[in-house]
């Protein structure tokens, strides 16, 4: 189970990766969560990595890979995709 901040950070990272193909900077992550320091981001990223949600790629700056998303978020994506597919079939 993720904390609210962990989940929000994970979804932000995933969104940035999908839209631009590049991981967000620590500064962008800090601003997205309204945190005061980048050390808080570092702790959240470490926690996400320990729980298997993200992976840091060695020897690359800003290189994060999303391994999995929270179950509820995946369910929402699946439901939306199923709904869109059913609308196209009509």
N, C-alpha and C positions, 0 to 999 in steps of 0.2 A: 504494500500500500504506500502510495506517495503522499507527501504533504501537498498542500495547495500550491506552495511556491515551487516545489519540485515539478509538479504537474504542469504548471504554467510555463516554467522554463523549458521543459521538454517539448511542449507544444510550440513554443516560440522558436526553438532551435529547429524543429521539424519544418515549420512553416518557412523559415528563412532558407533552409537547405532546398526545399522543394521549389521555391520561387527564384532563387538566385544561383543555386548550386554551391554556395559558399556558406560556411558556418558563420554565425554572427560573432562579432568581437565581444570581449568581456564588457566593454563600455556599452554596447548596444543591449546586451543581456541585462546589465545593471539598470539601464534606463527603462527597459520594458517591464521590469518588476518593481520599479521605484525604490531601489535599494540605494543606500548611501555609499557603500564601498564594494570594490571588486572582490574582496576577500569572501564576502557572502556568496558571490557567484561561484567562486572556487569551491566552497564547501558544498553547494548544491550540485555542482557538476560531479564532484567526488562521490556524493551520495547516489546520484543517478548511475554512475559507472559501477559502483559497488553492487547496486541492485540489478544490473544487467540491462538497463534501458539505453545507455549510450556507450560508445567506445571511443577513446581518444586514439588517434592515429599517431604513431611514433614519428618523431623527427619532422613534423610538419606543424607550422603555426596555424591556429584556428581550425584544426582538422578534427571534427567530431563526426561520428556516424551514429544515427539513431538506429538502434537494434530492434526495439519494440516500443509500442505506445500503450498507454493505460487501456485496460479492457473496455471500459465504458466508451472511450473515444473511438476505439475500433468498432464497437457495436454501432455507434452513430454513423461512422463512415460506411459500414456495410449496409445499414438500413437505407441511407440516402442513395447509395449506388443501386440497390435493389429497386427502390422507388423510381429512380430515373429510368432504369432499364424497363420497368413495367410501363412507364408512360410512353416510351419510344415504341413499344410493341403494339400500342393501340392505334 
